[in-house]
Amino acid sequence: MAETRFRLAIPAEKYLAYYAGAAKAVIVRASDGRRIQFPAEHLRPFVTHQGVYGEFVLVYDANNRLQSLKRVAD
């Protein structure tokens, strides 16, 4: 299993596009500079009235399939 760290700052108004299904994937810049894409549905547990904010760790397998996503800091 491999891990990638990244920070997110998506205000509630912008997250509505993901929630409504207009945007299906999130593309982020990892802390090591790589560009990572994953399904937006994995952010739903982290949505607040303000949006989605914090530092996250994405865990994926050898086939680059997402195994878990967790927030590690606000």
N, C-alpha and C positions, 0 to 999 in steps of 0.2 A: 504494500500500500504506500502511496505517496501523498504528500500534503502540499497545499499551496495556500499562502496567507494573502489576504487583500483587505482593503478598506472600502466601505460603501457609504455613500451619502445620497440617498434618493428621497427627495421630498414626497409627501403624500400625493400631491397633484401629479407628479411624474409617474409614481408607482401605479396609478389608476390605469395607465396604458397596459401594464403587465397584468394587472388584476382582471381587466376586461378581456384579455386575450389578444389585444391588438399587437402586443409585443410578446413573443414566445420565449426569447432567450435574453439573458443578461451577459454582457461582455464587460469584463473588468481587467484592469492592469494589476497583476500580482506584484507583491513587494519585491520580487526578484526581476521585474521588468517584463515577464511573459504576459501575453494576452490570453485570457481564459474565458471560455464561453460555457454557460450551463443553462438548463431550463429555468425560467423565471418562477415556476411553481414551487421550487425549493425554498424560495424566500418567504413564502406565506407565513410560516410560524414566527417570523421575525418582524412582521409589519406592525407598526404602532400608528396612532393617530397622526404622528409627525412624519411618518414614512419608514424607511429602513436605513439605519445608521449603525456603524460600528466596525470592528475588525472581525473578520471571519476566517475560518480554516475550512478548506474544501479538501476532502479525502477522496481519492480515486484509486481504482485498481490498475493493474498492468495494461489493461485495454482502454485506459482513460475513461472508464465509466464511473460516474459519481457514486460514491458509497455513503457519504454523509457530509453535512454542512452544519457547522456550529459557530455561534458567536463566541469570541474569546474576550472581547472588550467593547465597551461602548464608545 
